[in-house]
Amino acid sequence: MTPEQFVDAALWFPEASESEPFGPGPLVYKVAGQKVFAVLTERDQGPVANLKCDPELALELRDQFPGVTPGYHMNKRHWNSVSLDGSVPDDEVLEMLRHSYVLVARSLRRADGDRVLAVLGDDAPDPGGARDTV
């Protein structure tokens, strides 16, 4: 998945917003302008997305994919860093992104969380709908 495809997917979610609170570089994605559900950054090995994750699932994903590691500069129990170098299939990255969004949305004030999750329903970004680069 390219960084551009990741950006498209992250902004697909209801009330998702993008900002650069740490200055130019890392892109931060929030639910309803309140809580972070993803951070896209460039590391030595290429683009990496930090995504919130259930701690047990985080361990499973780290075992399953070499491109999934404990969250860089994040709480390593609750966040994974996901390499966007192709080592993790696009559909898996999208599942992890949706999981992160839902976890964070559930932690919002009840009215805000209920609103964004109702709009989301069972939908997810389409990996085929993301921009292709040549």
N, CA, C and O atoms as a GROMACS GRO file, in nm:
protein
  536
    1MET      N    1   0.085  -0.117   0.000
    1MET     CA    2   0.000   0.000   0.000
    1MET      C    3   0.090   0.123   0.000
    1MET      O    4   0.186   0.132   0.076
    2THR      N    5   0.058   0.216  -0.085
    2THR     CA    6   0.136   0.339  -0.091
    2THR      C    7   0.089   0.434   0.019
    2THR      O    8  -0.022   0.419   0.070
    3PRO      N    9   0.172   0.532   0.056
    3PRO     CA   10   0.126   0.632   0.154
    3PRO      C   11   0.001   0.705   0.106
    3PRO      O   12  -0.087   0.737   0.187
    4GLU      N   13  -0.009   0.732  -0.024
    4GLU     CA   14  -0.126   0.801  -0.078
    4GLU      C   15  -0.252   0.717  -0.059
    4GLU      O   16  -0.358   0.771  -0.025
    5GLN      N   17  -0.241   0.586  -0.082
    5GLN     CA   18  -0.355   0.496  -0.061
    5GLN      C   19  -0.393   0.492   0.086
    5GLN      O   20  -0.512   0.488   0.120
    6PHE      N   21  -0.294   0.492   0.175
    6PHE     CA   22  -0.322   0.492   0.318
    6PHE      C   23  -0.396   0.619   0.357
    6PHE      O   24  -0.494   0.614   0.432
    7VAL      N   25  -0.350   0.734   0.307
    7VAL     CA   26  -0.416   0.862   0.337
    7VAL      C   27  -0.562   0.858   0.291
    7VAL      O   28  -0.652   0.897   0.365
    8ASP      N   29  -0.584   0.812   0.168
    8ASP     CA   30  -0.722   0.801   0.116
    8ASP      C   31  -0.807   0.715   0.207
    8ASP      O   32  -0.921   0.750   0.238
    9ALA      N   33  -0.752   0.602   0.249
    9ALA     CA   34  -0.827   0.509   0.335
    9ALA      C   35  -0.855   0.570   0.472
    9ALA      O   36  -0.966   0.559   0.522
   10ALA      N   37  -0.756   0.635   0.532
   10ALA     CA   38  -0.775   0.694   0.665
   10ALA      C   39  -0.880   0.805   0.662
   10ALA      O   40  -0.960   0.818   0.754
   11LEU      N   41  -0.880   0.884   0.556
   11LEU     CA   42  -0.976   0.994   0.546
   11LEU      C   43  -1.114   0.947   0.500
   11LEU      O   44  -1.209   1.026   0.501
   12TRP      N   45  -1.127   0.822   0.461
   12TRP     CA   46  -1.256   0.765   0.420
   12TRP      C   47  -1.350   0.751   0.540
   12TRP      O   48  -1.472   0.759   0.523
   13PHE      N   49  -1.297   0.732   0.659
   13PHE     CA   50  -1.380   0.706   0.777
   13PHE      C   51  -1.460   0.830   0.818
   13PHE      O   52  -1.414   0.942   0.799
   14PRO      N   53  -1.580   0.807   0.876
   14PRO     CA   54  -1.664   0.920   0.918
   14PRO      C   55  -1.591   1.012   1.017
   14PRO      O   56  -1.532   0.967   1.115
   15GLU      N   57  -1.597   1.140   0.988
   15GLU     CA   58  -1.540   1.245   1.073
   15GLU      C   59  -1.391   1.227   1.101
   15GLU      O   60  -1.341   1.267   1.206
   16ALA      N   61  -1.320   1.165   1.007
   16ALA     CA   62  -1.175   1.153   1.019
   16ALA      C   63  -1.111   1.283   0.972
   16ALA      O   64  -1.156   1.343   0.875
   17SER      N   65  -1.007   1.325   1.042
   17SER     CA   66  -0.936   1.447   1.002
   17SER      C   67  -0.786   1.421   1.006
   17SER      O   68  -0.737   1.333   1.077
   18GLU      N   69  -0.714   1.501   0.929
   18GLU     CA   70  -0.569   1.489   0.919
   18GLU      C   71  -0.506   1.618   0.968
   18GLU      O   72  -0.555   1.727   0.938
   19SER      N   73  -0.397   1.606   1.043
   19SER     CA   74  -0.325   1.725   1.090
   19SER      C   75  -0.177   1.690   1.104
   19SER      O   76  -0.138   1.574   1.096
   20GLU      N   77  -0.097   1.793   1.127
   20GLU     CA   78   0.047   1.776   1.152
   20GLU      C   79   0.083   1.848   1.282
   20GLU      O   80   0.154   1.948   1.279
   21PRO      N   81   0.036   1.796   1.395
   21PRO     CA   82   0.059   1.864   1.523
   21PRO      C   83   0.205   1.864   1.567
   21PRO      O   84   0.244   1.943   1.653
   22PHE      N   85   0.287   1.775   1.510
   22PHE     CA   86   0.428   1.766   1.549
   22PHE      C   87   0.518   1.839   1.450
   22PHE      O   88   0.640   1.822   1.453
   23GLY      N   89   0.458   1.921   1.364
   23GLY     CA   90   0.534   1.990   1.261
   23GLY      C   91   0.530   1.911   1.132
   23GLY      O   92   0.465   1.806   1.126
   24PRO      N   93   0.598   1.960   1.028
   24PRO     CA   94   0.594   1.890   0.899
   24PRO      C   95   0.648   1.749   0.910
   24PRO      O   96   0.750   1.724   0.976
   25GLY      N   97   0.580   1.658   0.846
   25GLY     CA   98   0.626   1.518   0.846
   25GLY      C   99   0.517   1.423   0.887
   25GLY      O  100   0.435   1.386   0.803
   26PRO      N  101   0.512   1.382   1.015
   26PRO     CA  102   0.411   1.283   1.055
   26PRO      C  103   0.269   1.337   1.035
   26PRO      O  104   0.237   1.447   1.078
   27LEU      N  105   0.185   1.256   0.970
   27LEU     CA  106   0.045   1.290   0.951
   27LEU      C  107  -0.036   1.216   1.057
   27LEU      O  108  -0.023   1.095   1.072
   28VAL      N  109  -0.118   1.290   1.130
   28VAL     CA  110  -0.196   1.236   1.241
   28VAL      C  111  -0.343   1.236   1.201
   28VAL      O  112  -0.396   1.336   1.154
   29TYR      N  113  -0.409   1.122   1.222
   29TYR     CA  114  -0.550   1.106   1.188
   29TYR      C  115  -0.630   1.088   1.315
   29TYR      O  116  -0.600   1.003   1.398
   30LYS      N  117  -0.735   1.172   1.330
   30LYS     CA  118  -0.819   1.169   1.449
   30LYS      C  119  -0.964   1.140   1.413
   30LYS      O  120  -1.010   1.169   1.303
   31VAL      N  121  -1.035   1.081   1.510
   31VAL     CA  122  -1.178   1.058   1.499
   31VAL      C  123  -1.248   1.178   1.561
   31VAL      O  124  -1.220   1.216   1.674
   32ALA      N  125  -1.340   1.238   1.487
   32ALA     CA  126  -1.420   1.351   1.535
   32ALA      C  127  -1.333   1.462   1.592
   32ALA      O  128  -1.375   1.534   1.683
   33GLY      N  129  -1.212   1.477   1.539
   33GLY     CA  130  -1.121   1.583   1.583
   33GLY      C  131  -1.072   1.568   1.726
   33GLY      O  132  -1.018   1.662   1.782
   34GLN      N  133  -1.091   1.449   1.785
   34GLN     CA  134  -1.061   1.433   1.928
   34GLN      C  135  -0.945   1.338   1.958
   34GLN      O  136  -0.851   1.376   2.027
   35LYS      N  137  -0.952   1.216   1.907
   35LYS     CA  138  -0.854   1.115   1.947
   35LYS      C  139  -0.786   1.053   1.826
   35LYS      O  140  -0.849   1.031   1.722
   36VAL      N  141  -0.657   1.025   1.841
   36VAL     CA  142  -0.575   0.971   1.734
   36VAL      C  143  -0.607   0.823   1.710
   36VAL      O  144  -0.611   0.743   1.803
   37PHE      N  145  -0.629   0.788   1.582
   37PHE     CA  146  -0.644   0.647   1.546
   37PHE      C  147  -0.535   0.599   1.452
   37PHE      O  148  -0.520   0.479   1.431
   38ALA      N  149  -0.457   0.692   1.393
   38ALA     CA  150  -0.348   0.652   1.304
   38ALA      C  151  -0.246   0.764   1.293
   38ALA      O  152  -0.279   0.882   1.301
   39VAL      N  153  -0.121   0.725   1.273
   39VAL     CA  154  -0.013   0.820   1.246
   39VAL      C  155   0.067   0.761   1.130
   39VAL      O  156   0.109   0.645   1.134
   40LEU      N  157   0.087   0.841   1.028
   40LEU     CA  158   0.166   0.800   0.912
   40LEU      C  159   0.296   0.877   0.913
   40LEU      O  160   0.297   1.000   0.916
   41THR      N  161   0.407   0.804   0.911
   41THR     CA  162   0.537   0.868   0.917
   41THR      C  163   0.634   0.798   0.822
   41THR      O  164   0.608   0.688   0.775
   42GLU      N  165   0.743   0.865   0.795
   42GLU     CA  166   0.849   0.809   0.711
   42GLU      C  167   0.964   0.770   0.803
   42GLU      O  168   1.012   0.851   0.882
   43ARG      N  169   1.007   0.644   0.792
   43ARG     CA  170   1.121   0.596   0.870
   43ARG      C  171   1.229   0.553   0.772
   43ARG      O  172   1.209   0.559   0.651
   44ASP      N  173   1.343   0.510   0.823
   44ASP     CA  174   1.454   0.467   0.738
   44ASP      C  175   1.412   0.357   0.640
   44ASP      O  176   1.458   0.354   0.526
   45GLN      N  177   1.325   0.267   0.686
   45GLN     CA  178   1.283   0.156   0.600
   45GLN      C  179   1.166   0.191   0.511
   45GLN      O  180   1.118   0.106   0.436
   46GLY      N  181   1.117   0.315   0.516
   46GLY     CA  182   1.006   0.358   0.431
   46GLY      C  183   0.887   0.404   0.512
   46GLY      O  184   0.899   0.427   0.632
   47PRO      N  185   0.771   0.418   0.447
   47PRO     CA  186   0.652   0.465   0.518
   47PRO      C  187   0.600   0.362   0.618
   47PRO      O  188   0.598   0.242   0.592
   48VAL      N  189   0.558   0.413   0.734
   48VAL     CA  190   0.508   0.329   0.843
   48VAL      C  191   0.383   0.394   0.901
   48VAL      O  192   0.378   0.516   0.919
   49ALA      N  193   0.282   0.312   0.930
   49ALA     CA  194   0.160   0.360   0.994
   49ALA      C  195   0.154   0.304   1.136
   49ALA      O  196   0.170   0.183   1.156
   50ASN      N  197   0.132   0.391   1.233
   50ASN     CA  198   0.106   0.347   1.370
   50ASN      C  199  -0.045   0.336   1.386
   50ASN      O  200  -0.119   0.430   1.357
   51LEU      N  201  -0.091   0.219   1.432
   51LEU     CA  202  -0.234   0.192   1.446
   51LEU      C  203  -0.263   0.134   1.583
   51LEU      O  204  -0.192   0.046   1.631
   52LYS      N  205  -0.370   0.182   1.645
   52LYS     CA  206  -0.412   0.129   1.775
   52LYS      C  207  -0.463  -0.013   1.755
   52LYS      O  208  -0.520  -0.046   1.651
   53CYS      N  209  -0.442  -0.098   1.856
   53CYS     CA  210  -0.481  -0.238   1.843
   53CYS      C  211  -0.509  -0.299   1.979
   53CYS      O  212  -0.444  -0.265   2.078
   54ASP      N  213  -0.605  -0.390   1.983
   54ASP     CA  214  -0.630  -0.469   2.102
   54ASP      C  215  -0.499  -0.542   2.136
   54ASP      O  216  -0.437  -0.600   2.047
   55PRO      N  217  -0.455  -0.540   2.263
   55PRO     CA  218  -0.325  -0.598   2.297
   55PRO      C  219  -0.305  -0.743   2.255
   55PRO      O  220  -0.196  -0.779   2.209
   56GLU      N  221  -0.406  -0.829   2.269
   56GLU     CA  222  -0.390  -0.969   2.230
   56GLU      C  223  -0.378  -0.982   2.078
   56GLU      O  224  -0.295  -1.057   2.028
   57LEU      N  225  -0.461  -0.907   2.006
   57LEU     CA  226  -0.454  -0.909   1.860
   57LEU      C  227  -0.321  -0.851   1.812
   57LEU      O  228  -0.264  -0.899   1.714
   58ALA      N  229  -0.271  -0.749   1.881
   58ALA     CA  230  -0.143  -0.688   1.844
   58ALA      C  231  -0.032  -0.794   1.843
   58ALA      O  232   0.050  -0.798   1.751
   59LEU      N  233  -0.029  -0.878   1.945
   59LEU     CA  234   0.072  -0.983   1.951
   59LEU      C  235   0.056  -1.084   1.838
   59LEU      O  236   0.154  -1.128   1.779
   60GLU      N  237  -0.068  -1.120   1.807
   60GLU     CA  238  -0.094  -1.214   1.697
   60GLU      C  239  -0.047  -1.157   1.564
   60GLU      O  240   0.016  -1.226   1.484
   61LEU      N  241  -0.077  -1.029   1.540
   61LEU     CA  242  -0.038  -0.966   1.414
   61LEU      C  243   0.114  -0.955   1.402
   61LEU      O  244   0.169  -0.971   1.292
   62ARG      N  245   0.181  -0.928   1.513
   62ARG     CA  246   0.328  -0.921   1.512
   62ARG      C  247   0.389  -1.057   1.479
   62ARG      O  248   0.492  -1.065   1.412
   63ASP      N  249   0.325  -1.164   1.527
   63ASP     CA  250   0.372  -1.299   1.496
   63ASP      C  251   0.344  -1.336   1.350
   63ASP      O  252   0.423  -1.406   1.287
   64GLN      N  253   0.234  -1.289   1.298
   64GLN     CA  254   0.190  -1.327   1.164
   64GLN      C  255   0.264  -1.251   1.053
   64GLN      O  256   0.294  -1.308   0.948
   65PHE      N  257   0.293  -1.122   1.076
   65PHE     CA  258   0.352  -1.039   0.971
   65PHE      C  259   0.483  -0.976   1.019
   65PHE      O  260   0.483  -0.908   1.121
   66PRO      N  261   0.593  -0.998   0.948
   66PRO     CA  262   0.720  -0.936   0.988
   66PRO      C  263   0.715  -0.783   0.979
   66PRO      O  264   0.794  -0.715   1.046
   67GLY      N  265   0.624  -0.728   0.898
   67GLY     CA  266   0.612  -0.584   0.884
   67GLY      C  267   0.530  -0.518   0.993
   67GLY      O  268   0.506  -0.397   0.988
   68VAL      N  269   0.485  -0.595   1.092
   68VAL     CA  270   0.409  -0.540   1.206
   68VAL      C  271   0.496  -0.554   1.330
   68VAL      O  272   0.534  -0.664   1.368
   69THR      N  273   0.527  -0.441   1.392
   69THR     CA  274   0.614  -0.437   1.509
   69THR      C  275   0.548  -0.352   1.618
   69THR      O  276   0.451  -0.282   1.592
   70PRO      N  277   0.601  -0.357   1.741
   70PRO     CA  278   0.545  -0.271   1.847
   70PRO      C  279   0.549  -0.125   1.803
   70PRO      O  280   0.642  -0.081   1.735
   71GLY      N  281   0.447  -0.049   1.843
   71GLY     CA  282   0.431   0.090   1.800
   71GLY      C  283   0.551   0.178   1.830
   71GLY      O  284   0.591   0.193   1.945
   72TYR      N  285   0.607   0.235   1.726
   72TYR     CA  286   0.722   0.325   1.737
   72TYR      C  287   0.678   0.456   1.803
   72TYR      O  288   0.587   0.522   1.753
   73HIS      N  289   0.742   0.492   1.914
   73HIS     CA  290   0.710   0.613   1.991
   73HIS      C  291   0.567   0.612   2.046
   73HIS      O  292   0.508   0.718   2.070
   74MET      N  293   0.511   0.492   2.065
   74MET     CA  294   0.374   0.479   2.116
   74MET      C  295   0.375   0.376   2.229
   74MET      O  296   0.476   0.311   2.254
   75ASN      N  297   0.261   0.362   2.296
   75ASN     CA  298   0.246   0.257   2.396
   75ASN      C  299   0.251   0.123   2.322
   75ASN      O  300   0.161   0.090   2.246
   76LYS      N  301   0.356   0.048   2.345
   76LYS     CA  302   0.382  -0.073   2.266
   76LYS      C  303   0.283  -0.186   2.294
   76LYS      O  304   0.276  -0.281   2.217
   77ARG      N  305   0.208  -0.175   2.399
   77ARG     CA  306   0.105  -0.276   2.427
   77ARG      C  307  -0.019  -0.251   2.342
   77ARG      O  308  -0.086  -0.345   2.301
   78HIS      N  309  -0.049  -0.124   2.315
   78HIS     CA  310  -0.174  -0.087   2.249
   78HIS      C  311  -0.157  -0.036   2.105
   78HIS      O  312  -0.257  -0.008   2.039
   79TRP      N  313  -0.036  -0.025   2.057
   79TRP     CA  314  -0.013   0.028   1.923
   79TRP      C  315   0.084  -0.060   1.846
   79TRP      O  316   0.180  -0.112   1.902
   80ASN      N  317   0.057  -0.076   1.717
   80ASN     CA  318   0.148  -0.145   1.625
   80ASN      C  319   0.199  -0.047   1.522
   80ASN      O  320   0.127   0.045   1.481
   81SER      N  321   0.322  -0.066   1.479
   81SER     CA  322   0.375   0.003   1.362
   81SER      C  323   0.364  -0.095   1.246
   81SER      O  324   0.410  -0.209   1.256
   82VAL      N  325   0.303  -0.050   1.136
   82VAL     CA  326   0.279  -0.136   1.020
   82VAL      C  327   0.356  -0.078   0.902
   82VAL      O  328   0.328   0.034   0.857
   83SER      N  329   0.450  -0.154   0.852
   83SER     CA  330   0.529  -0.111   0.738
   83SER      C  331   0.441  -0.113   0.612
   83SER      O  332   0.368  -0.209   0.588
   84LEU      N  333   0.450  -0.007   0.534
   84LEU     CA  334   0.374   0.001   0.409
   84LEU      C  335   0.463  -0.033   0.290
   84LEU      O  336   0.450   0.026   0.182
   85ASP      N  337   0.553  -0.128   0.310
   85ASP     CA  338   0.648  -0.168   0.205
   85ASP      C  339   0.599  -0.286   0.123
   85ASP      O  340   0.673  -0.339   0.040
   86GLY      N  341   0.475  -0.329   0.145
   86GLY     CA  342   0.420  -0.443   0.073
   86GLY      C  343   0.430  -0.574   0.148
   86GLY      O  344   0.376  -0.675   0.104
   87SER      N  345   0.501  -0.575   0.263
   87SER     CA  346   0.515  -0.698   0.340
   87SER      C  347   0.386  -0.737   0.411
   87SER      O  348   0.369  -0.852   0.451
   88VAL      N  349   0.294  -0.642   0.427
   88VAL     CA  350   0.163  -0.668   0.485
   88VAL      C  351   0.062  -0.643   0.373
   88VAL      O  352   0.059  -0.532   0.318
   89PRO      N  353  -0.022  -0.742   0.338
   89PRO     CA  354  -0.117  -0.723   0.229
   89PRO      C  355  -0.210  -0.603   0.254
   89PRO      O  356  -0.246  -0.573   0.368
   90ASP      N  357  -0.248  -0.535   0.146
   90ASP     CA  358  -0.332  -0.415   0.157
   90ASP      C  359  -0.460  -0.441   0.233
   90ASP      O  360  -0.501  -0.358   0.314
   91ASP      N  361  -0.526  -0.555   0.209
   91ASP     CA  362  -0.651  -0.582   0.277
   91ASP      C  363  -0.630  -0.598   0.428
   91ASP      O  364  -0.717  -0.563   0.506
   92GLU      N  365  -0.515  -0.650   0.468
   92GLU     CA  366  -0.483  -0.662   0.611
   92GLU      C  367  -0.457  -0.524   0.673
   92GLU      O  368  -0.501  -0.497   0.785
   93VAL      N  369  -0.387  -0.439   0.600
   93VAL     CA  370  -0.363  -0.302   0.649
   93VAL      C  371  -0.497  -0.232   0.668
   93VAL      O  372  -0.518  -0.164   0.768
   94LEU      N  373  -0.589  -0.248   0.572
   94LEU     CA  374  -0.720  -0.185   0.584
   94LEU      C  375  -0.799  -0.239   0.702
   94LEU      O  376  -0.869  -0.164   0.770
   95GLU      N  377  -0.789  -0.371   0.727
   95GLU     CA  378  -0.855  -0.428   0.845
   95GLU      C  379  -0.798  -0.370   0.974
   95GLU      O  380  -0.873  -0.338   1.066
   96MET      N  381  -0.665  -0.356   0.979
   96MET     CA  382  -0.601  -0.299   1.098
   96MET      C  383  -0.641  -0.152   1.116
   96MET      O  384  -0.662  -0.107   1.228
   97LEU      N  385  -0.652  -0.079   1.006
   97LEU     CA  386  -0.693   0.061   1.011
   97LEU      C  387  -0.836   0.073   1.063
   97LEU      O  388  -0.865   0.158   1.147
   98ARG      N  389  -0.926  -0.011   1.012
   98ARG     CA  390  -1.065  -0.010   1.060
   98ARG      C  391  -1.072  -0.047   1.208
   98ARG      O  392  -1.144   0.017   1.284
   99HIS      N  393  -0.997  -0.149   1.248
   99HIS     CA  394  -0.994  -0.191   1.388
   99HIS      C  395  -0.949  -0.075   1.477
   99HIS      O  396  -1.008  -0.051   1.582
  100SER      N  397  -0.846  -0.004   1.435
  100SER     CA  398  -0.795   0.110   1.511
  100SER      C  399  -0.902   0.219   1.523
  100SER      O  400  -0.925   0.272   1.632
  101TYR      N  401  -0.965   0.250   1.412
  101TYR     CA  402  -1.070   0.354   1.411
  101TYR      C  403  -1.182   0.317   1.508
  101TYR      O  404  -1.226   0.399   1.589
  102VAL      N  405  -1.230   0.193   1.501
  102VAL     CA  406  -1.341   0.149   1.586
  102VAL      C  407  -1.300   0.152   1.733
  102VAL      O  408  -1.377   0.198   1.817
  103LEU      N  409  -1.180   0.103   1.766
  103LEU     CA  410  -1.134   0.106   1.906
  103LEU      C  411  -1.134   0.249   1.960
  103LEU      O  412  -1.182   0.273   2.071
  104VAL      N  413  -1.082   0.341   1.881
  104VAL     CA  414  -1.073   0.480   1.927
  104VAL      C  415  -1.211   0.544   1.932
  104VAL      O  416  -1.241   0.617   2.026
  105ALA      N  417  -1.296   0.517   1.834
  105ALA     CA  418  -1.432   0.574   1.834
  105ALA      C  419  -1.510   0.528   1.957
  105ALA      O  420  -1.588   0.604   2.013
  106ARG      N  421  -1.489   0.404   1.997
  106ARG     CA  422  -1.558   0.351   2.117
  106ARG      C  423  -1.512   0.420   2.244
  106ARG      O  424  -1.582   0.416   2.345
  107SER      N  425  -1.396   0.484   2.241
  107SER     CA  426  -1.345   0.550   2.361
  107SER      C  427  -1.387   0.698   2.369
  107SER      O  428  -1.356   0.766   2.467
  108LEU      N  429  -1.457   0.746   2.266
  108LEU     CA  430  -1.506   0.884   2.268
  108LEU      C  431  -1.625   0.896   2.363
  108LEU      O  432  -1.678   0.797   2.411
  109ARG      N  433  -1.665   1.022   2.388
  109ARG     CA  434  -1.791   1.041   2.461
  109ARG      C  435  -1.898   0.960   2.391
  109ARG      O  436  -1.897   0.947   2.269
  110ARG      N  437  -1.990   0.905   2.468
  110ARG     CA  438  -2.091   0.814   2.412
  110ARG      C  439  -2.161   0.873   2.290
  110ARG      O  440  -2.175   0.804   2.189
  111ALA      N  441  -2.206   0.996   2.297
  111ALA     CA  442  -2.279   1.056   2.185
  111ALA      C  443  -2.192   1.063   2.059
  111ALA      O  444  -2.239   1.033   1.949
  112ASP      N  445  -2.066   1.102   2.075
  112ASP     CA  446  -1.976   1.112   1.960
  112ASP      C  447  -1.944   0.975   1.903
  112ASP      O  448  -1.948   0.954   1.782
  113GLY      N  449  -1.911   0.881   1.990
  113GLY     CA  450  -1.880   0.745   1.945
  113GLY      C  451  -1.997   0.679   1.876
  113GLY      O  452  -1.981   0.618   1.771
  114ASP      N  453  -2.116   0.691   1.936
  114ASP     CA  454  -2.236   0.632   1.875
  114ASP      C  455  -2.262   0.692   1.738
  114ASP      O  456  -2.300   0.621   1.644
  115ARG      N  457  -2.243   0.823   1.724
  115ARG     CA  458  -2.269   0.892   1.598
  115ARG      C  459  -2.177   0.841   1.486
  115ARG      O  460  -2.223   0.804   1.379
  116VAL      N  461  -2.046   0.839   1.513
  116VAL     CA  462  -1.953   0.800   1.406
  116VAL      C  463  -1.963   0.650   1.375
  116VAL      O  464  -1.948   0.610   1.259
  117LEU      N  465  -1.987   0.568   1.476
  117LEU     CA  466  -1.999   0.424   1.450
  117LEU      C  467  -2.128   0.391   1.377
  117LEU      O  468  -2.131   0.296   1.299
  118ALA      N  469  -2.236   0.467   1.402
  118ALA     CA  470  -2.361   0.446   1.329
  118ALA      C  471  -2.343   0.477   1.181
  118ALA      O  472  -2.394   0.405   1.095
  119VAL      N  473  -2.270   0.583   1.152
  119VAL     CA  474  -2.244   0.619   1.012
  119VAL      C  475  -2.154   0.514   0.948
  119VAL      O  476  -2.175   0.478   0.832
  120LEU      N  477  -2.055   0.465   1.021
  120LEU     CA  478  -1.962   0.365   0.968
  120LEU      C  479  -2.033   0.234   0.936
  120LEU      O  480  -2.010   0.176   0.830
  121GLY      N  481  -2.118   0.187   1.027
  121GLY     CA  482  -2.183   0.059   1.006
  121GLY      C  483  -2.080  -0.051   0.988
  121GLY      O  484  -1.981  -0.058   1.060
  122ASP      N  485  -2.104  -0.138   0.889
  122ASP     CA  486  -2.013  -0.249   0.862
  122ASP      C  487  -1.918  -0.218   0.746
  122ASP      O  488  -1.842  -0.304   0.702
  123ASP      N  489  -1.924  -0.095   0.697
  123ASP     CA  490  -1.842  -0.057   0.582
  123ASP      C  491  -1.694  -0.050   0.617
  123ASP      O  492  -1.655  -0.038   0.733
  124ALA      N  493  -1.614  -0.059   0.513
  124ALA     CA  494  -1.467  -0.044   0.524
  124ALA      C  495  -1.418   0.012   0.391
  124ALA      O  496  -1.482  -0.007   0.288
  125PRO      N  497  -1.305   0.079   0.393
  125PRO     CA  498  -1.251   0.129   0.266
  125PRO      C  499  -1.223   0.014   0.170
  125PRO      O  500  -1.186  -0.096   0.212
  126ASP      N  501  -1.240   0.039   0.043
  126ASP     CA  502  -1.217  -0.063  -0.060
  126ASP      C  503  -1.072  -0.055  -0.106
  126ASP      O  504  -1.029   0.049  -0.156
  127PRO      N  505  -0.996  -0.164  -0.091
  127PRO     CA  506  -0.856  -0.159  -0.133
  127PRO      C  507  -0.842  -0.134  -0.282
  127PRO      O  508  -0.742  -0.077  -0.327
  128GLY      N  509  -0.941  -0.177  -0.360
  128GLY     CA  510  -0.936  -0.153  -0.504
  128GLY      C  511  -0.971  -0.009  -0.538
  128GLY      O  512  -0.939   0.038  -0.648
  129GLY      N  513  -1.036   0.062  -0.446
  129GLY     CA  514  -1.078   0.199  -0.470
  129GLY      C  515  -0.969   0.300  -0.439
  129GLY      O  516  -0.981   0.417  -0.475
  130ALA      N  517  -0.864   0.255  -0.372
  130ALA     CA  518  -0.755   0.346  -0.340
  130ALA      C  519  -0.678   0.378  -0.468
  130ALA      O  520  -0.674   0.298  -0.562
  131ARG      N  521  -0.617   0.494  -0.470
  131ARG     CA  522  -0.540   0.540  -0.586
  131ARG      C  523  -0.428   0.443  -0.620
  131ARG      O  524  -0.356   0.397  -0.532
  132ASP      N  525  -0.413   0.414  -0.745
  132ASP     CA  526  -0.300   0.333  -0.790
  132ASP      C  527  -0.189   0.425  -0.838
  132ASP      O  528  -0.214   0.530  -0.896
  133THR      N  529  -0.066   0.384  -0.813
  133THR     CA  530   0.048   0.460  -0.866
  133THR      C  531   0.120   0.373  -0.965
  133THR      O  532   0.126   0.251  -0.950
  134VAL      N  533   0.175   0.435  -1.067
  134VAL     CA  534   0.245   0.360  -1.172
  134VAL      C  535   0.393   0.379  -1.159
  134VAL      O  536   0.469   0.324  -1.238
   0.00000   0.00000   0.00000
